[in-house]
Amino acid sequence: MSDEPIGDVLRVVGIAGSLRRSSYNRALLCAAQQLTPPSLVIEIELLDDVPMFNADLDGADTPEPVARLRRAVREADGLLLVTPEYNHGVPGVMKNAIDWLSQPLAQSALDGKPTAIMGASTGMAGTARGQSQLRQSFVLTNTPAMLRPEVLVGRAQDKFDPSGRLIDEPTRRFLRAFLEQFAGWIEQQQRGRDVILAGSLIGPERPRAG
């Protein structure tokens, strides 16, 4: 790709589904933030102060951390989720964020939001099951998720140094290529949405009189 940005820079919100400071998934998100192409910028949103989902709290007095997270995702061009995997599934921290973002359904911040998923684990599968479960949730929320390439960082303990820096060069190259493809895919999703919107404004073509 060219080193010069093309058009407007795409803004992506990045969320890591772990509260642990030395989390490999937080480290992977930081690495992604450093490896973005010129056409993309990642703004990280932390989940440390997001409370457990409770519909009784959602209304006029929605907790400020939840309102901030929703606002950031709504205003972004895309969403990058970096999920750990606990017990073959999505951890509670990540699922809790998705539950807050999905509500209220009529104004969901996830509706139509171009999204990519990646993850790291100390096992070989690299959070494959957790990522698959997230994709199932996105059926209800109408969230388009990029299918390929998949970022499944296995044996993360061998790919990050003690400070949390991604030092495995093949993984860095793959992550850079993934982000380049994500940027192009977001633009593709935006063009498709614009075509659909233009068609809805014009309305169906009227049949001509014979």
N, C-alpha and C positions, 0 to 999 in steps of 0.2 A: 504494500500500500504506500501511497505517497505520504511524506512527512507533513504535508500541509493539510489543515482541516478543510473539509469540503462542506460548504454551507454552514448551518448552525451546529454547534456542538451539542450532542445528545447528553442529557442529564439522567443518570441512573441512580436510584437509591439502592444501596447494598445493606443487607441484613444478615448477620450471622446468628444462628439459633443456639447460642451458648452464652452463659454468663461467666464462664471461667476465663480469667484474664490470660492464662497461657494456653487457651484453646487453639488447637490446630485449625479449626474453622475460622476463628477470628484472624489467625495469621494468614490463612488462605485468602480471605477477603482483603486484608491489607496488601497482600502481594498483587491481587487483581487491581487494586486501586493504583498501584505503581506501574503496572504493565499495560494500561489502557492505550488504545490507539489515539491519535490526535483528535479523532471525531467523537470521542466519548470521555465523559468524566463520571466518576463514581463518588457519591456522597454517602458516607456510612451513617446509619442510624442505629444507635445502641438500644438494647431492650432491658437494660438493668432496672429501670424504674417503671416499666410497664406492668400494671397489676394483673392478677389473674382475671380472665374474662368473667364478667358478671353483668347480665343484661339490666339489672336494677340500677347500675351505675351509668348506663348509657342513655343520655338524654340531654337535658339542659345543663347538667353538671358532669358531663363526660370528663374523666381524668385528663389533665393536661398532657401527660406523656402519650396517651392514646390519641388525643386530638392532634398533637404534633406529628406523630407517626402517620396518621391518616393523611394529614395535609401534605407531608413530604412525598408520600407515594402518589397521591392524586396529581401533584404538580410535576412529577417526574415523567420522562419519556419512557422509562422502563424500570424494571425491578430485578435485582440480582439476589437470589436467596442462597445462602451457604449453610447447609444443614448437617449437623452431626447425625449419628444413628445410634439410638439406644434400644436394646432389646428387639432388634430387627424392625424398628419403626421410627417415626418422626418424634423427636424429643418434645417434652411439654412446652419448653420455651418457644420453639418455633411454631408449634401448633397454636399456642396462645396468641401469638402475633397475628397469625392467619385468621383466627376467629375474630379478633378485634377489627382487622382490616376488612373483613367480609361483611360487616354490619354497618348500618342497616342495608339489607340486600338491595333495596331500590337505589341506594347511592353508594354502593360498595366501591372502595378505592381499588379493588382488584378487578372490577368489571372491565374487560377489554385491555388490561394493562400488559404489554409485552414483557414476558418474564423468562429468566434463565435460572437454572438450578445447578449447583455444584456442591461438593462436599469432600471432606477428608476424614479418614479414620486410621487407627493403628492396625486394623485387619486388612485383608486382601481386597474385599469387595468395595471399599471406598464409599460407603453410604448408599449403595445402589437401592436397597429396600426402602430406606427413608425417602429418597428422591422419588421413587415410584409412588409412595403414599401421598406425597405432596401433589403429584400430578392428578391423582384421583380426586383430591379436594377441589382442584381447579376446574373440574367439570361443572360443579355447581356454581362456582363463582364466575364462570365465563372468562377465565383467564388464559389467554394463549401462552403456551410455554414452548420454548425452542426445544426440538427433539434431539438434534445432533449439532455438534459433537457433545458427548457426555464427559463431564469432568468428574472422575471417580478416583480420587487420590488415595490409594492404598498404602499401607506401611508408612504413614505420615512421619513417624519418628525418625525415619531415615532420610526424609526430604526437607526437614526444617532444622536449622541450627538451634542451640539453646535459647537464643534471643527471639526466636520465632520467625526468622527470615527464611524464605523459601530458597534453598540452595541447590536443589536438584535441577540442572539445566534442561533436561528433556521436559520436565513438568513446567518449567517457566516458558519454554517455547510453545508448548501445547496450550497453556493458559493464555498466552498472547494471541495465538491463532483463534482460540475460542472467543475472546473478547472482540476481535476484529469481525468474526462472523456474527456475533450478537449485535454489534452496531449496524451491520448491513441488514440483519433480519428485522431490527426495530424499524429502520427506514422503510423496509418492504411492508411491514404491518401498518405503518402510518399511511403509506400510499394507498393500500387497500381500503383502509378506513375512510380516506378522503374520497375515493371513488364511490363507496357505498353512500356516504353522506351527500355527495353531489347528486347521485341518482335519486335519493329520497327527496331532495329539494326540488328537482326538476319534475319528478312524478313520472308515472308510466306514460309511454307514448300513446297518444290517441290514434285509434285506427282511422285511416283516411276514407272518405266517402268514395264509393265505387262509381 
